Amino acid sequence: MKKRKKIKKYTDESIGKVKIMTDFLPSPEELVMKEESVKVTLLLSKASVDYFKELAEKKHTHYQKMIRVLLDKYASHYDR
């Protein structure tokens, strides 16, 4: 069992210079909305899949998600 750190007593001291940040977090509605997706079968080159698998492992994510995001960004760029 880990030892708990002792909590220091609260004191009424100045906290220094404060910077007010704009709200950058998404709304709860944006968090639960999910884009419609379609399951497809796609043949990719072994080299491409190996590349994304290696990169995904380094970034601790899923290679399919990386490919999906890449395609989404490509499509939105040229959909203008």
KOLGULO-244601 format. One record per atom (N, C-alpha, C, O): residue number from 1; residue in three letters; atom name; x, y, z. Coordinates in nm, 4 decimals. Each point is the difference from the previous one (the first is absolute). Example, Ala and Ser with C-alpha at 12.3 -4.5 7.8 and 13.67 -1.06 7.14 Angstrom:
BEGIN
<pt i="1" aa="ALA" at="N" u="1.3190" v="-0.5690" w="0.7800"/>
<pt i="1" aa="ALA" at="CA" u="-0.0890" v="0.1190" w="0.0000"/>
<pt i="1" aa="ALA" at="C" u="0.0900" v="0.1200" w="0.0000"/>
<pt i="1" aa="ALA" at="O" u="0.1036" v="-0.0019" w="0.0665"/>
<pt i="2" aa="SER" at="N" u="-0.1386" v="0.1069" w="-0.1385"/>
<pt i="2" aa="SER" at="CA" u="0.0820" v="0.1190" w="0.0060"/>
<pt i="2" aa="SER" at="C" u="-0.0770" v="0.1090" w="0.0730"/>
<pt i="2" aa="SER" at="O" u="0.0509" v="0.1108" w="0.0169"/>
//
This chain:
BEGIN
<pt i="1" aa="MET" at="N" u="0.0835" v="-0.1179" w="0.0000"/>
<pt i="1" aa="MET" at="CA" u="-0.0835" v="0.1179" w="0.0000"/>
<pt i="1" aa="MET" at="C" u="0.0883" v="0.1247" w="0.0000"/>
<pt i="1" aa="MET" at="O" u="0.0958" v="0.0095" w="0.0768"/>
<pt i="2" aa="LYS" at="N" u="-0.1295" v="0.0865" w="-0.1645"/>
<pt i="2" aa="LYS" at="CA" u="0.0786" v="0.1225" w="-0.0106"/>
<pt i="2" aa="LYS" at="C" u="-0.0308" v="0.0934" w="0.1165"/>
<pt i="2" aa="LYS" at="O" u="-0.1126" v="0.0059" w="0.0493"/>
<pt i="3" aa="LYS" at="N" u="0.2148" v="0.0663" w="-0.0069"/>
<pt i="3" aa="LYS" at="CA" u="-0.0188" v="0.1005" w="0.1034"/>
<pt i="3" aa="LYS" at="C" u="-0.0613" v="0.1230" w="-0.0641"/>
<pt i="3" aa="LYS" at="O" u="0.0412" v="0.0411" w="-0.1084"/>
<pt i="4" aa="ARG" at="N" u="-0.1384" v="0.0171" w="0.1740"/>
<pt i="4" aa="ARG" at="CA" u="-0.0627" v="0.1216" w="-0.0499"/>
<pt i="4" aa="ARG" at="C" u="0.0849" v="0.1195" w="0.0378"/>
<pt i="4" aa="ARG" at="O" u="0.0574" v="0.0065" w="0.1087"/>
<pt i="5" aa="LYS" at="N" u="-0.0510" v="0.0889" w="-0.2022"/>
<pt i="5" aa="LYS" at="CA" u="0.0723" v="0.1228" w="0.0298"/>
<pt i="5" aa="LYS" at="C" u="-0.0798" v="0.0805" w="0.1014"/>
<pt i="5" aa="LYS" at="O" u="-0.1230" v="0.0037" w="-0.0053"/>
<pt i="6" aa="LYS" at="N" u="0.1925" v="0.0595" w="0.0960"/>
<pt i="6" aa="LYS" at="CA" u="-0.0663" v="0.0826" w="0.0986"/>
<pt i="6" aa="LYS" at="C" u="-0.0429" v="0.1304" w="-0.0660"/>
<pt i="6" aa="LYS" at="O" u="0.0793" v="0.0660" w="-0.0670"/>
<pt i="7" aa="ILE" at="N" u="-0.2043" v="-0.0302" w="0.0866"/>
<pt i="7" aa="ILE" at="CA" u="-0.0547" v="0.1215" w="-0.0585"/>
<pt i="7" aa="ILE" at="C" u="0.0347" v="0.1181" w="0.0894"/>
<pt i="7" aa="ILE" at="O" u="-0.0211" v="-0.0020" w="0.1213"/>
<pt i="8" aa="LYS" at="N" u="0.0756" v="0.1055" w="-0.1863"/>
<pt i="8" aa="LYS" at="CA" u="0.0354" v="0.1202" w="0.0751"/>
<pt i="8" aa="LYS" at="C" u="-0.1266" v="0.0762" w="0.0358"/>
<pt i="8" aa="LYS" at="O" u="-0.1020" v="-0.0099" w="-0.0682"/>
<pt i="9" aa="LYS" at="N" u="0.1105" v="0.0845" w="0.1744"/>
<pt i="9" aa="LYS" at="CA" u="-0.1142" v="0.0793" w="0.0431"/>
<pt i="9" aa="LYS" at="C" u="-0.0211" v="0.1170" w="-0.0944"/>
<pt i="9" aa="LYS" at="O" u="0.0952" v="0.0568" w="-0.0535"/>
<pt i="10" aa="TYR" at="N" u="-0.2229" v="-0.0214" w="0.0337"/>
<pt i="10" aa="TYR" at="CA" u="-0.0373" v="0.1121" w="-0.0839"/>
<pt i="10" aa="TYR" at="C" u="0.0404" v="0.1302" w="0.0666"/>
<pt i="10" aa="TYR" at="O" u="-0.0181" v="0.0193" w="0.1202"/>
<pt i="11" aa="THR" at="N" u="0.0735" v="0.0696" w="-0.2017"/>
<pt i="11" aa="THR" at="CA" u="0.0316" v="0.1334" w="0.0487"/>
<pt i="11" aa="THR" at="C" u="-0.0599" v="0.1010" w="-0.0956"/>
<pt i="11" aa="THR" at="O" u="-0.0123" v="-0.0278" w="-0.1193"/>
<pt i="12" aa="ASP" at="N" u="-0.0248" v="0.1429" w="0.1684"/>
<pt i="12" aa="ASP" at="CA" u="-0.0629" v="0.1037" w="-0.0817"/>
<pt i="12" aa="ASP" at="C" u="0.1089" v="0.0881" w="-0.0596"/>
<pt i="12" aa="ASP" at="O" u="0.0249" v="0.1108" w="0.0474"/>
<pt i="13" aa="GLU" at="N" u="0.0401" v="-0.1622" w="-0.1528"/>
<pt i="13" aa="GLU" at="CA" u="0.1097" v="0.0726" w="-0.0631"/>
<pt i="13" aa="GLU" at="C" u="-0.0367" v="0.0341" w="-0.1440"/>
<pt i="13" aa="GLU" at="O" u="-0.0918" v="-0.0578" w="-0.0581"/>
<pt i="14" aa="SER" at="N" u="0.1644" v="0.1513" w="0.0033"/>
<pt i="14" aa="SER" at="CA" u="-0.0183" v="0.0375" w="-0.1394"/>
<pt i="14" aa="SER" at="C" u="0.0419" v="-0.1167" w="-0.0896"/>
<pt i="14" aa="SER" at="O" u="0.0965" v="-0.0705" w="0.0295"/>
<pt i="15" aa="ILE" at="N" u="-0.1709" v="0.0510" w="-0.1401"/>
<pt i="15" aa="ILE" at="CA" u="0.0362" v="-0.1093" w="-0.0906"/>
<pt i="15" aa="ILE" at="C" u="0.0810" v="0.0505" w="-0.1192"/>
<pt i="15" aa="ILE" at="O" u="0.0349" v="-0.0778" w="-0.0888"/>
<pt i="16" aa="GLY" at="N" u="-0.0056" v="0.2053" w="0.0867"/>
<pt i="16" aa="GLY" at="CA" u="0.0808" v="0.0559" w="-0.1071"/>
<pt i="16" aa="GLY" at="C" u="-0.0856" v="0.0522" w="-0.1141"/>
<pt i="16" aa="GLY" at="O" u="-0.1211" v="0.0170" w="0.0139"/>
<pt i="17" aa="LYS" at="N" u="0.1865" v="0.0082" w="-0.1274"/>
<pt i="17" aa="LYS" at="CA" u="-0.0679" v="0.0555" w="-0.1162"/>
<pt i="17" aa="LYS" at="C" u="-0.0958" v="-0.1041" w="-0.0573"/>
<pt i="17" aa="LYS" at="O" u="0.0380" v="-0.1154" w="-0.0196"/>
<pt i="18" aa="VAL" at="N" u="-0.1621" v="0.1560" w="-0.0073"/>
<pt i="18" aa="VAL" at="CA" u="-0.1030" v="-0.0902" w="-0.0504"/>
<pt i="18" aa="VAL" at="C" u="-0.0347" v="0.0400" w="-0.1428"/>
<pt i="18" aa="VAL" at="O" u="-0.0168" v="0.1184" w="-0.0293"/>
<pt i="19" aa="LYS" at="N" u="0.0060" v="-0.2167" w="-0.0595"/>
<pt i="19" aa="LYS" at="CA" u="-0.0395" v="0.0251" w="-0.1383"/>
<pt i="19" aa="LYS" at="C" u="-0.1318" v="-0.0716" w="-0.0246"/>
<pt i="19" aa="LYS" at="O" u="-0.0099" v="-0.1209" w="0.0209"/>
<pt i="20" aa="ILE" at="N" u="-0.0906" v="0.1942" w="-0.0649"/>
<pt i="20" aa="ILE" at="CA" u="-0.1305" v="-0.0587" w="-0.0282"/>
<pt i="20" aa="ILE" at="C" u="0.0036" v="-0.0582" w="-0.1405"/>
<pt i="20" aa="ILE" at="O" u="0.0341" v="0.0689" w="-0.0961"/>
<pt i="21" aa="MET" at="N" u="-0.0696" v="-0.1970" w="0.0853"/>
<pt i="21" aa="MET" at="CA" u="0.0035" v="-0.0711" w="-0.1271"/>
<pt i="21" aa="MET" at="C" u="-0.1398" v="-0.0013" w="-0.0615"/>
<pt i="21" aa="MET" at="O" u="-0.1005" v="-0.0062" w="0.0707"/>
<pt i="22" aa="THR" at="N" u="0.0962" v="0.0121" w="-0.2038"/>
<pt i="22" aa="THR" at="CA" u="-0.1284" v="-0.0148" w="-0.0671"/>
<pt i="22" aa="THR" at="C" u="-0.0431" v="-0.1458" w="0.0080"/>
<pt i="22" aa="THR" at="O" u="0.0834" v="-0.0896" w="0.0129"/>
<pt i="23" aa="ASP" at="N" u="-0.2128" v="0.0668" w="-0.0206"/>
<pt i="23" aa="ASP" at="CA" u="-0.0533" v="-0.1360" w="0.0072"/>
<pt i="23" aa="ASP" at="C" u="0.0325" v="-0.0724" w="-0.1298"/>
<pt i="23" aa="ASP" at="O" u="-0.0528" v="0.0354" w="-0.1053"/>
<pt i="24" aa="PHE" at="N" u="0.1388" v="-0.1362" w="0.1114"/>
<pt i="24" aa="PHE" at="CA" u="0.0415" v="-0.0727" w="-0.1193"/>
<pt i="24" aa="PHE" at="C" u="-0.0542" v="-0.1430" w="-0.0015"/>
<pt i="24" aa="PHE" at="O" u="0.0225" v="-0.0738" w="-0.0959"/>
<pt i="25" aa="LEU" at="N" u="-0.0921" v="0.0354" w="0.1995"/>
<pt i="25" aa="LEU" at="CA" u="-0.0519" v="-0.1369" w="0.0071"/>
<pt i="25" aa="LEU" at="C" u="-0.1278" v="-0.0136" w="-0.0816"/>
<pt i="25" aa="LEU" at="O" u="-0.0798" v="0.0935" w="-0.0061"/>
<pt i="26" aa="PRO" at="N" u="0.0596" v="-0.2096" w="-0.0570"/>
<pt i="26" aa="PRO" at="CA" u="-0.1242" v="-0.0196" w="-0.0753"/>
<pt i="26" aa="PRO" at="C" u="-0.1191" v="-0.0116" w="0.0936"/>
<pt i="26" aa="PRO" at="O" u="0.0135" v="-0.0389" w="0.1160"/>
<pt i="27" aa="SER" at="N" u="-0.1303" v="0.0734" w="-0.1685"/>
<pt i="27" aa="SER" at="CA" u="-0.1222" v="-0.0110" w="0.0802"/>
<pt i="27" aa="SER" at="C" u="-0.0333" v="-0.1475" w="0.0202"/>
<pt i="27" aa="SER" at="O" u="0.0489" v="-0.0846" w="-0.0748"/>
<pt i="28" aa="PRO" at="N" u="-0.1314" v="0.0521" w="0.1746"/>
<pt i="28" aa="PRO" at="CA" u="-0.0391" v="-0.1399" w="0.0206"/>
<pt i="28" aa="PRO" at="C" u="-0.0649" v="-0.0614" w="-0.1232"/>
<pt i="28" aa="PRO" at="O" u="0.0176" v="-0.1187" w="-0.0274"/>
<pt i="29" aa="GLU" at="N" u="-0.0939" v="0.2009" w="-0.0480"/>
<pt i="29" aa="GLU" at="CA" u="-0.0642" v="-0.0504" w="-0.1219"/>
<pt i="29" aa="GLU" at="C" u="0.1037" v="-0.0437" w="-0.1031"/>
<pt i="29" aa="GLU" at="O" u="-0.0189" v="-0.0996" w="-0.0698"/>
<pt i="30" aa="GLU" at="N" u="0.1282" v="0.1747" w="0.0610"/>
<pt i="30" aa="GLU" at="CA" u="0.1060" v="-0.0340" w="-0.0952"/>
<pt i="30" aa="GLU" at="C" u="0.0735" v="-0.1276" w="0.0411"/>
<pt i="30" aa="GLU" at="O" u="0.0531" v="-0.0717" w="-0.0848"/>
<pt i="31" aa="LEU" at="N" u="-0.0505" v="0.0444" w="0.2131"/>
<pt i="31" aa="LEU" at="CA" u="0.0703" v="-0.1185" w="0.0472"/>
<pt i="31" aa="LEU" at="C" u="-0.0759" v="-0.1280" w="-0.0319"/>
<pt i="31" aa="LEU" at="O" u="0.0615" v="-0.1034" w="-0.0260"/>
<pt i="32" aa="VAL" at="N" u="-0.1928" v="0.1089" w="0.0275"/>
<pt i="32" aa="VAL" at="CA" u="-0.0781" v="-0.1215" w="-0.0213"/>
<pt i="32" aa="VAL" at="C" u="-0.0369" v="-0.0221" w="-0.1462"/>
<pt i="32" aa="VAL" at="O" u="-0.0384" v="-0.1106" w="-0.0380"/>
<pt i="33" aa="MET" at="N" u="0.0497" v="0.2143" w="-0.0440"/>
<pt i="33" aa="MET" at="CA" u="-0.0332" v="-0.0158" w="-0.1414"/>
<pt i="33" aa="MET" at="C" u="0.1073" v="-0.0857" w="-0.0683"/>
<pt i="33" aa="MET" at="O" u="0.1199" v="0.0221" w="0.0173"/>
<pt i="34" aa="LYS" at="N" u="-0.1653" v="-0.1177" w="-0.0931"/>
<pt i="34" aa="LYS" at="CA" u="0.0925" v="-0.0878" w="-0.0689"/>
<pt i="34" aa="LYS" at="C" u="-0.0338" v="0.0048" w="-0.1481"/>
<pt i="34" aa="LYS" at="O" u="-0.1163" v="-0.0101" w="-0.0389"/>
<pt i="35" aa="GLU" at="N" u="0.2187" v="0.0257" w="-0.0423"/>
<pt i="35" aa="GLU" at="CA" u="-0.0232" v="0.0017" w="-0.1433"/>
<pt i="35" aa="GLU" at="C" u="-0.0488" v="-0.1361" w="-0.0464"/>
<pt i="35" aa="GLU" at="O" u="0.0398" v="-0.1040" w="0.0524"/>
<pt i="36" aa="GLU" at="N" u="-0.1260" v="0.1074" w="-0.1509"/>
<pt i="36" aa="GLU" at="CA" u="-0.0466" v="-0.1252" w="-0.0581"/>
<pt i="36" aa="GLU" at="C" u="0.1175" v="-0.0656" w="-0.0705"/>
<pt i="36" aa="GLU" at="O" u="0.0760" v="0.0667" w="-0.0701"/>
<pt i="37" aa="SER" at="N" u="-0.0614" v="-0.1948" w="0.0882"/>
<pt i="37" aa="SER" at="CA" u="0.1095" v="-0.0712" w="-0.0653"/>
<pt i="37" aa="SER" at="C" u="-0.0557" v="-0.1161" w="-0.0806"/>
<pt i="37" aa="SER" at="O" u="-0.1100" v="-0.0493" w="0.0250"/>
<pt i="38" aa="VAL" at="N" u="0.1890" v="0.0076" w="-0.1218"/>
<pt i="38" aa="VAL" at="CA" u="-0.0377" v="-0.1089" w="-0.0887"/>
<pt i="38" aa="VAL" at="C" u="0.1153" v="-0.0989" w="-0.0026"/>
<pt i="38" aa="VAL" at="O" u="0.1153" v="0.0387" w="-0.0186"/>
<pt i="39" aa="LYS" at="N" u="-0.1458" v="-0.1639" w="0.0370"/>
<pt i="39" aa="LYS" at="CA" u="0.1029" v="-0.1029" w="-0.0024"/>
<pt i="39" aa="LYS" at="C" u="0.0287" v="-0.0377" w="-0.1452"/>
<pt i="39" aa="LYS" at="O" u="-0.0925" v="-0.0275" w="-0.0766"/>
<pt i="40" aa="VAL" at="N" u="0.2204" v="0.0261" w="0.0387"/>
<pt i="40" aa="VAL" at="CA" u="0.0400" v="-0.0354" w="-0.1360"/>
<pt i="40" aa="VAL" at="C" u="0.1119" v="-0.1031" w="0.0035"/>
<pt i="40" aa="VAL" at="O" u="0.0716" v="-0.0138" w="0.0992"/>
<pt i="41" aa="THR" at="N" u="-0.0589" v="-0.0567" w="-0.2082"/>
<pt i="41" aa="THR" at="CA" u="0.1136" v="-0.0904" w="-0.0180"/>
<pt i="41" aa="THR" at="C" u="0.0921" v="0.0681" w="-0.0996"/>
<pt i="41" aa="THR" at="O" u="-0.0438" v="0.0423" w="-0.1069"/>
<pt i="42" aa="LEU" at="N" u="0.1701" v="-0.0317" w="0.1416"/>
<pt i="42" aa="LEU" at="CA" u="0.0946" v="0.0744" w="-0.0811"/>
<pt i="42" aa="LEU" at="C" u="0.1321" v="-0.0747" w="-0.0040"/>
<pt i="42" aa="LEU" at="O" u="0.0520" v="-0.0409" w="0.1038"/>
<pt i="43" aa="LEU" at="N" u="0.0020" v="0.0232" w="-0.2227"/>
<pt i="43" aa="LEU" at="CA" u="0.1312" v="-0.0627" w="-0.0126"/>
<pt i="43" aa="LEU" at="C" u="0.1059" v="0.1090" w="-0.0047"/>
<pt i="43" aa="LEU" at="O" u="-0.0052" v="0.0886" w="-0.0852"/>
<pt i="44" aa="LEU" at="N" u="0.1010" v="-0.0951" w="0.1767"/>
<pt i="44" aa="LEU" at="CA" u="0.1101" v="0.0955" w="0.0055"/>
<pt i="44" aa="LEU" at="C" u="0.1300" v="-0.0750" w="-0.0193"/>
<pt i="44" aa="LEU" at="O" u="0.0071" v="-0.1210" w="0.0219"/>
<pt i="45" aa="SER" at="N" u="0.0955" v="0.1931" w="-0.0628"/>
<pt i="45" aa="SER" at="CA" u="0.1306" v="-0.0655" w="-0.0158"/>
<pt i="45" aa="SER" at="C" u="0.0544" v="-0.0386" w="0.1368"/>
<pt i="45" aa="SER" at="O" u="-0.0271" v="0.0669" w="0.0997"/>
<pt i="46" aa="LYS" at="N" u="0.1021" v="-0.1724" w="-0.0957"/>
<pt i="46" aa="LYS" at="CA" u="0.0605" v="-0.0473" w="0.1256"/>
<pt i="46" aa="LYS" at="C" u="0.0898" v="0.1085" w="0.0579"/>
<pt i="46" aa="LYS" at="O" u="0.0039" v="0.0210" w="0.1212"/>
<pt i="47" aa="ALA" at="N" u="0.0681" v="0.0477" w="-0.2095"/>
<pt i="47" aa="ALA" at="CA" u="0.0917" v="0.1052" w="0.0455"/>
<pt i="47" aa="ALA" at="C" u="-0.0756" v="0.1119" w="0.0723"/>
<pt i="47" aa="ALA" at="O" u="0.0453" v="0.0494" w="0.1032"/>
<pt i="48" aa="SER" at="N" u="-0.1611" v="-0.0098" w="-0.1579"/>
<pt i="48" aa="SER" at="CA" u="-0.0789" v="0.1056" w="0.0634"/>
<pt i="48" aa="SER" at="C" u="-0.0512" v="-0.0434" w="0.1367"/>
<pt i="48" aa="SER" at="O" u="0.0095" v="0.0748" w="0.0973"/>
<pt i="49" aa="VAL" at="N" u="-0.0632" v="-0.1949" w="-0.0904"/>
<pt i="49" aa="VAL" at="CA" u="-0.0539" v="-0.0502" w="0.1269"/>
<pt i="49" aa="VAL" at="C" u="0.1116" v="-0.0136" w="0.1029"/>
<pt i="49" aa="VAL" at="O" u="-0.0172" v="0.0377" w="0.1159"/>
<pt i="50" aa="ASP" at="N" u="0.1312" v="-0.0914" w="-0.1579"/>
<pt i="50" aa="ASP" at="CA" u="0.1148" v="-0.0136" w="0.0914"/>
<pt i="50" aa="ASP" at="C" u="0.0440" v="0.1363" w="0.0526"/>
<pt i="50" aa="ASP" at="O" u="0.0332" v="0.0142" w="0.1176"/>
<pt i="51" aa="TYR" at="N" u="-0.0334" v="0.0854" w="-0.2054"/>
<pt i="51" aa="TYR" at="CA" u="0.0379" v="0.1351" w="0.0405"/>
<pt i="51" aa="TYR" at="C" u="-0.0937" v="0.0521" w="0.1087"/>
<pt i="51" aa="TYR" at="O" u="0.0454" v="0.0487" w="0.1036"/>
<pt i="52" aa="PHE" at="N" u="-0.1762" v="-0.0591" w="-0.1273"/>
<pt i="52" aa="PHE" at="CA" u="-0.0970" v="0.0510" w="0.0972"/>
<pt i="52" aa="PHE" at="C" u="0.0016" v="-0.0816" w="0.1294"/>
<pt i="52" aa="PHE" at="O" u="-0.0183" v="0.0564" w="0.1079"/>
<pt i="53" aa="LYS" at="N" u="0.0395" v="-0.1857" w="-0.1164"/>
<pt i="53" aa="LYS" at="CA" u="0.0078" v="-0.0817" w="0.1215"/>
<pt i="53" aa="LYS" at="C" u="0.1196" v="0.0417" w="0.0851"/>
<pt i="53" aa="LYS" at="O" u="-0.0106" v="0.0119" w="0.1221"/>
<pt i="54" aa="GLU" at="N" u="0.1242" v="0.0103" w="-0.1878"/>
<pt i="54" aa="GLU" at="CA" u="0.1208" v="0.0409" w="0.0733"/>
<pt i="54" aa="GLU" at="C" u="-0.0184" v="0.1374" w="0.0633"/>
<pt i="54" aa="GLU" at="O" u="0.0363" v="0.0219" w="0.1156"/>
<pt i="55" aa="LEU" at="N" u="-0.0927" v="0.0697" w="-0.1923"/>
<pt i="55" aa="LEU" at="CA" u="-0.0236" v="0.1351" w="0.0516"/>
<pt i="55" aa="LEU" at="C" u="-0.1019" v="-0.0020" w="0.1136"/>
<pt i="55" aa="LEU" at="O" u="0.0180" v="0.0684" w="0.1007"/>
<pt i="56" aa="ALA" at="N" u="-0.1234" v="-0.1453" w="-0.1161"/>
<pt i="56" aa="ALA" at="CA" u="-0.1039" v="-0.0097" w="0.1030"/>
<pt i="56" aa="ALA" at="C" u="0.0566" v="-0.0566" w="0.1300"/>
<pt i="56" aa="ALA" at="O" u="-0.0360" v="0.0446" w="0.1089"/>
<pt i="57" aa="GLU" at="N" u="0.1239" v="-0.1423" w="-0.1212"/>
<pt i="57" aa="GLU" at="CA" u="0.0612" v="-0.0586" w="0.1201"/>
<pt i="57" aa="GLU" at="C" u="0.0819" v="0.1048" w="0.0741"/>
<pt i="57" aa="GLU" at="O" u="-0.0037" v="0.0067" w="0.1229"/>
<pt i="58" aa="LYS" at="N" u="0.0773" v="0.0748" w="-0.1971"/>
<pt i="58" aa="LYS" at="CA" u="0.0807" v="0.1067" w="0.0623"/>
<pt i="58" aa="LYS" at="C" u="-0.0883" v="0.1042" w="0.0681"/>
<pt i="58" aa="LYS" at="O" u="0.0368" v="0.0555" w="0.1036"/>
<pt i="59" aa="LYS" at="N" u="-0.1534" v="-0.0294" w="-0.1626"/>
<pt i="59" aa="LYS" at="CA" u="-0.0901" v="0.1030" w="0.0525"/>
<pt i="59" aa="LYS" at="C" u="-0.1060" v="-0.0568" w="0.0939"/>
<pt i="59" aa="LYS" at="O" u="-0.0856" v="0.0740" w="0.0484"/>
<pt i="60" aa="HIS" at="N" u="0.0906" v="-0.2036" w="-0.0223"/>
<pt i="60" aa="HIS" at="CA" u="-0.0946" v="-0.0681" w="0.0893"/>
<pt i="60" aa="HIS" at="C" u="-0.1457" v="0.0226" w="-0.0432"/>
<pt i="60" aa="HIS" at="O" u="-0.0844" v="0.0433" w="0.0785"/>
<pt i="61" aa="THR" at="N" u="0.0587" v="-0.0738" w="-0.2045"/>
<pt i="61" aa="THR" at="CA" u="-0.1349" v="0.0128" w="-0.0538"/>
<pt i="61" aa="THR" at="C" u="-0.0257" v="-0.1143" w="-0.0966"/>
<pt i="61" aa="THR" at="O" u="0.0813" v="-0.0919" w="-0.0107"/>
<pt i="62" aa="HIS" at="N" u="-0.1933" v="0.0968" w="-0.0595"/>
<pt i="62" aa="HIS" at="CA" u="-0.0369" v="-0.1056" w="-0.0935"/>
<pt i="62" aa="HIS" at="C" u="0.0299" v="0.0447" w="-0.1426"/>
<pt i="62" aa="HIS" at="O" u="-0.0292" v="0.1137" w="-0.0372"/>
<pt i="63" aa="TYR" at="N" u="0.0873" v="-0.2030" w="-0.0424"/>
<pt i="63" aa="TYR" at="CA" u="0.0375" v="0.0385" w="-0.1353"/>
<pt i="63" aa="TYR" at="C" u="-0.1223" v="0.0288" w="-0.0863"/>
<pt i="63" aa="TYR" at="O" u="0.0058" v="0.0868" w="-0.0871"/>
<pt i="64" aa="GLN" at="N" u="-0.1178" v="-0.1588" w="0.1097"/>
<pt i="64" aa="GLN" at="CA" u="-0.1197" v="0.0255" w="-0.0797"/>
<pt i="64" aa="GLN" at="C" u="-0.0521" v="0.1415" w="0.0243"/>
<pt i="64" aa="GLN" at="O" u="-0.0470" v="0.0666" w="-0.0923"/>
<pt i="65" aa="LYS" at="N" u="0.0559" v="-0.0221" w="0.2163"/>
<pt i="65" aa="LYS" at="CA" u="-0.0452" v="0.1353" w="0.0337"/>
<pt i="65" aa="LYS" at="C" u="0.0862" v="0.1038" w="-0.0711"/>
<pt i="65" aa="LYS" at="O" u="-0.0512" v="0.1009" w="-0.0483"/>
<pt i="66" aa="MET" at="N" u="0.1810" v="-0.1254" w="0.0420"/>
<pt i="66" aa="MET" at="CA" u="0.0895" v="0.0936" w="-0.0679"/>
<pt i="66" aa="MET" at="C" u="-0.0338" v="0.0088" w="-0.1486"/>
<pt i="66" aa="MET" at="O" u="-0.0015" v="0.1091" w="-0.0570"/>
<pt i="67" aa="ILE" at="N" u="-0.0254" v="-0.2224" w="-0.0053"/>
<pt i="67" aa="ILE" at="CA" u="-0.0356" v="-0.0013" w="-0.1417"/>
<pt i="67" aa="ILE" at="C" u="-0.1330" v="0.0719" w="-0.0207"/>
<pt i="67" aa="ILE" at="O" u="-0.0147" v="0.0766" w="-0.0953"/>
<pt i="68" aa="ARG" at="N" u="-0.0827" v="-0.1005" w="0.1841"/>
<pt i="68" aa="ARG" at="CA" u="-0.1307" v="0.0639" w="-0.0097"/>
<pt i="68" aa="ARG" at="C" u="0.0131" v="0.1518" w="0.0111"/>
<pt i="68" aa="ARG" at="O" u="-0.0609" v="0.0734" w="-0.0779"/>
<pt i="69" aa="VAL" at="N" u="0.1399" v="-0.0259" w="0.1742"/>
<pt i="69" aa="VAL" at="CA" u="0.0186" v="0.1447" w="0.0175"/>
<pt i="69" aa="VAL" at="C" u="0.0683" v="0.0599" w="-0.1223"/>
<pt i="69" aa="VAL" at="O" u="-0.0366" v="0.1087" w="-0.0446"/>
<pt i="70" aa="LEU" at="N" u="0.1354" v="-0.1788" w="-0.0095"/>
<pt i="70" aa="LEU" at="CA" u="0.0696" v="0.0465" w="-0.1198"/>
<pt i="70" aa="LEU" at="C" u="-0.0981" v="0.0161" w="-0.1162"/>
<pt i="70" aa="LEU" at="O" u="0.0006" v="0.1025" w="-0.0682"/>
<pt i="71" aa="LEU" at="N" u="-0.0839" v="-0.2024" w="0.0460"/>
<pt i="71" aa="LEU" at="CA" u="-0.0983" v="0.0064" w="-0.1085"/>
<pt i="71" aa="LEU" at="C" u="-0.1032" v="0.1106" w="0.0242"/>
<pt i="71" aa="LEU" at="O" u="-0.0389" v="0.0701" w="-0.0935"/>
<pt i="72" aa="ASP" at="N" u="-0.0054" v="-0.0545" w="0.2184"/>
<pt i="72" aa="ASP" at="CA" u="-0.0957" v="0.1060" w="0.0326"/>
<pt i="72" aa="ASP" at="C" u="0.0589" v="0.1379" w="-0.0294"/>
<pt i="72" aa="ASP" at="O" u="-0.0669" v="0.0851" w="-0.0585"/>
<pt i="73" aa="LYS" at="N" u="0.1912" v="-0.0634" w="0.0986"/>
<pt i="73" aa="LYS" at="CA" u="0.0653" v="0.1295" w="-0.0234"/>
<pt i="73" aa="LYS" at="C" u="0.0188" v="0.0253" w="-0.1496"/>
<pt i="73" aa="LYS" at="O" u="-0.0206" v="0.1116" w="-0.0477"/>
<pt i="74" aa="TYR" at="N" u="0.0596" v="-0.2148" w="-0.0253"/>
<pt i="74" aa="TYR" at="CA" u="0.0182" v="0.0116" w="-0.1444"/>
<pt i="74" aa="TYR" at="C" u="-0.1322" v="0.0378" w="-0.0660"/>
<pt i="74" aa="TYR" at="O" u="-0.0053" v="0.0916" w="-0.0819"/>
<pt i="75" aa="ALA" at="N" u="-0.1009" v="-0.1628" w="0.1182"/>
<pt i="75" aa="ALA" at="CA" u="-0.1306" v="0.0250" w="-0.0600"/>
<pt i="75" aa="ALA" at="C" u="-0.0509" v="0.1400" w="0.0340"/>
<pt i="75" aa="ALA" at="O" u="-0.0522" v="0.0695" w="-0.0872"/>
<pt i="76" aa="SER" at="N" u="0.0670" v="-0.0276" w="0.2130"/>
<pt i="76" aa="SER" at="CA" u="-0.0488" v="0.1333" w="0.0380"/>
<pt i="76" aa="SER" at="C" u="0.0811" v="0.1098" w="-0.0678"/>
<pt i="76" aa="SER" at="O" u="-0.0544" v="0.1061" w="-0.0307"/>
<pt i="77" aa="HIS" at="N" u="0.1822" v="-0.1290" w="0.0068"/>
<pt i="77" aa="HIS" at="CA" u="0.0851" v="0.0989" w="-0.0675"/>
<pt i="77" aa="HIS" at="C" u="-0.0472" v="0.0228" w="-0.1433"/>
<pt i="77" aa="HIS" at="O" u="-0.0080" v="0.1144" w="-0.0449"/>
<pt i="78" aa="TYR" at="N" u="-0.0228" v="-0.2205" w="-0.0263"/>
<pt i="78" aa="TYR" at="CA" u="-0.0392" v="0.0110" w="-0.1399"/>
<pt i="78" aa="TYR" at="C" u="-0.1496" v="0.0150" w="-0.0201"/>
<pt i="78" aa="TYR" at="O" u="-0.0461" v="0.0095" w="-0.1137"/>
<pt i="79" aa="ASP" at="N" u="-0.0306" v="-0.0071" w="0.2215"/>
<pt i="79" aa="ASP" at="CA" u="-0.1441" v="0.0160" w="-0.0080"/>
<pt i="79" aa="ASP" at="C" u="-0.0400" v="0.1468" w="-0.0015"/>
<pt i="79" aa="ASP" at="O" u="-0.1183" v="0.0318" w="-0.0126"/>
<pt i="80" aa="ARG" at="N" u="0.2145" v="0.0569" w="0.0251"/>
<pt i="80" aa="ARG" at="CA" u="-0.0274" v="0.1444" w="0.0092"/>
<pt i="80" aa="ARG" at="C" u="-0.0652" v="0.0532" w="-0.1236"/>
<pt i="80" aa="ARG" at="O" u="-0.0293" v="0.1193" w="-0.0078"/>
//
